[in-house]
Structures are given as C-alpha cells and as structure tokens.
Amino acid sequence: MAGERTDSAGGARLALIETGIRSFGRSGFGVGLREVALEAGLTAGSITYFFGGKKGLVAACDEHVMAEVRAQLPAILSSRKKTARLRGDAQRHLANLEYLMRALRESPAVLAEMEELLTGVACRQLEHASTTPPDRVELQARAAEVVRRSLGIAMLDHALEPPRTAADLAAFVTSSRDLSQQLASELATDSPP
C-alpha cells in the first residue's frame, strides 16, 4: 500500500497504522510524521486528522500489534506441530514483530500489556505442569519469572539475529514458544523463585 493514495477513510487510517508499524519498527519512534504519511501515500495532516498527532498514531499502532498478538497466540500455543505457524501475511507479521520488539524496550504500556498477557499463559502452563496444585501467590511469582526469562531471551535473540523471512519468523516463534514451555516445566518442579 506504500506510495498509493488511499481513498476511503478507514483505508487511509489503516494504511497509516500499518505504515507506522513498519516505520517505527524499522527506524524507531523518532520517525517524523511526514515520513510516515509520505510512505503511506498521504499527508502529515491526515495523521493529525485520524489520530490527533504522533502520540495517537503510536497508541493506534500499539493497539493494532497487541490485537494481532492476542489473535495469534492461542494458535501458536496450542499447536501440536513441531514448528509454529502464523495465520496471514508473513511480511505483516515480520513488521509487527519488529515493532513489538522495539515497543517492549521503549514503551512501558506495551511491556505491561505483554507481561500481563504472557503471565496468564505462563500460569496455565505452570498449572498444567505441576504435580500438586500450587499456591496462587507462588504461581503468579513463578509465572512472572517464566515471562521475564522468556521475553528477555526472545528480545536478545531478536537483537542478535532478527528474522527476515517467513521461515526465520516461524523458527523464532517456535523457539520462543518452546523455551517458555520448558521454563514453565522446570519452574513447576523447582522451589519458589
């Protein structure tokens, strides 16, 4: 959609969000509004019109990426396949991942939302892996430990070798999923963190 003028209001708004995700993910949150608008084939004024400014565009990008994460996560976690598969366009998923990794470093709101989402997942993994029902407080502490370790390793892996292809992305998602499950399994039997 880059370089094309989008006629519908909904299409223009979505074009700005998708372009913002790619631009901010690739170059950071210091990217100017004109650059984002130009890549989307629109004017900087359209960002102000739809989002009230850069802060609103970033918030819309955050919301869009986190909605994608929430939509994809159940399929990734429940997959019985050795390699996780994402539904939809690989290039969009690569852009979302790039944005998410940057946002986790630079946006406390995105980090908090991701931690909350993944802590719920980790609690379920720990409950499943535990031989005895864990205490709720202990379960939350162990789940937080799984999330911290998993996110930290995923962010380091991404920084060292970001996925560039659909196959790279599948391998990255699979290794992150498997690591989280392994950590949950280990912490289910260890002493409290």
SULTA-V687606 format. One record per pair of residues at least 24 apart in sequence whose ideal C-beta (glycine too) atoms are under 7 Angstrom apart, sorted by the first residue. I is the first residue (numbers start at 0). J is the second residue. Records with the same first field share a line. If there is no record, write none. Layout:
# SULTA-V687606
I = J + J
This chain:
# SULTA-V687606
1 = 38 + 39 + 40
2 = 40
3 = 40
4 = 40
5 = 40 + 41
11 = 41 + 45
12 = 49
14 = 39 + 41
15 = 39 + 41 + 45 + 46 + 49 + 56
16 = 59 + 60 + 63
19 = 56 + 60
20 = 60 + 63 + 64 + 94 + 95 + 98
21 = 94
23 = 57 + 60 + 98 + 101
24 = 94 + 97 + 98 + 101
25 = 97
27 = 101
28 = 57 + 105
60 = 98
61 = 102 + 106 + 108 + 109
64 = 95 + 98 + 99
65 = 109 + 112
67 = 95
68 = 99
69 = 116
75 = 172 + 176
76 = 120 + 176
82 = 169 + 173
83 = 169 + 172 + 173 + 176
84 = 169
85 = 168 + 172
89 = 165 + 168
92 = 168
93 = 162 + 168
96 = 162 + 168
97 = 161
100 = 154 + 157
103 = 150 + 154
114 = 146
117 = 146
118 = 142 + 143 + 146
121 = 145 + 146 + 179 + 183
124 = 180 + 183
125 = 183 + 186 + 187
128 = 183 + 184 + 187
129 = 187
137 = 191
140 = 191 + 192
141 = 186 + 191 + 192
144 = 186 + 192
145 = 179 + 182 + 183 + 186
148 = 182
149 = 175 + 178 + 179 + 182
152 = 178
